[in-house]
Amino acid sequence: MNTDTPHATTLTGTRLGLADDLLTMLRTTTTEPRADEQLEALTLAVAADLPVLLWGEPGIGKTAALTRLAESLELPLTTVIASVHEPSDFSGLPIVGDDPEVRGVPMAPPRWAVELVRAGRGLLFLDELSTATPAVQAALLRVVLERRVGALRLPPGVRIVAAANPRASAADGWELSPPLANRFVHLHWVHDREVVVRGLGGVWPRAELPRLAPERLPEAVEFARRAVCGFLTLRPKLIHRLPNTETRRGGAWPSPRSWETALTLLAFATAASVSRDVLALLIRGAVGDGPGLELLAHLDRMDLPDPESLLADPAVADLPTRGDLRQAALDAVVAAVASRPQRERWDAAWAVLVRALETGTPDLLVAPASALAELRRDDWEVPESIDRLAGVVGLARRADLSVAGASR
């Protein structure tokens, strides 16, 4: 019996129309300015025209984040599932022309690449990178590094972001090849409870390009070059260090290429005045956790005041506010006196400690005060400034001893 009557068709169409209306309402969301460190790191790397690889478990929201990013930046999104493509889809298919001996054999690019070139701008999203075969990964090297697909060159307005699942949670997953992995900034994507809950309620964080201060651009370039070059001068063994295990080779590790990436990120982060946490995500994502943390510590040391400047005018000494940096600055003052012990320098160091007492917490003064006291020569009189420190330092020391005794 045929039930395809006009009435039945109209009724079904109406019901599906209502279902479509409901789906449209569910999929309609808005965005809001909201602090999101990983989204800020992703956006800055995209602005710096560096390929980014998002690592995260399935369903964590990597694809949704890229969709919102493209919408916020008003870039057309082109998604290519790497695992379902052949190497020729990235290197190009050979097309024999009329006179191959003279003209050669051109490599015809796929349609998605042609459309990107025609648009002149866009966000190329290479999804499921860790399930692509080694042959496909090899073909992707030229796309990521040279921005070439077959005979076409992707325009400067195209940015590249990829996503991958850890091998343990990827279907038929492969480790990334070291040459391909070393071309990306690796960001580990995790969910934020508040972001997810508010997003399911219809409001997601907005991705915005970093605001670069025009007057800071020369300073940012100079600082980034001085920081990275100075660090590698001190740690030359970190210029190139290929990890020992296959898994770690598929992530971020230091090489001249990735240090250039770190330098670029540091310049952009400085010009945009991003937070230290965002900078840490980017630097570690470029050269790996160990080298990245060492570079960040080197940046802290670069920010320390010159101990000789502090000794020259203790009354106006500008000490860091962060506890660990303040401790390092005070230790540097004591070390400077120890390297050239003179009565006036010893007195000035005590004045610096008094300045630290006036502008910060006293618990940081115990170690430098004790070390400075041990530098006293027999013919040096005790300065009056010590009286201001004696009670505070003694009280802090007694408190430390009582805490240590209570923990036994």
Beta strands, then each sheet from edge to edge (+ up, - down):
strand 1: 30-32
strand 2: 52-55
strand 3: 77-81
strand 4: 93-94
strand 5: 107-108
strand 6: 121-127
strand 7: 148-149
strand 8: 152-153
strand 9: 157-164
strand 10: 185-188
strand 11: 203-205
sheet 1: 1+ 11+
sheet 2: 3+ 6+ 9+ 2+ 10+
sheet 3: 4+ 5-
sheet 4: 7+ 8-
end
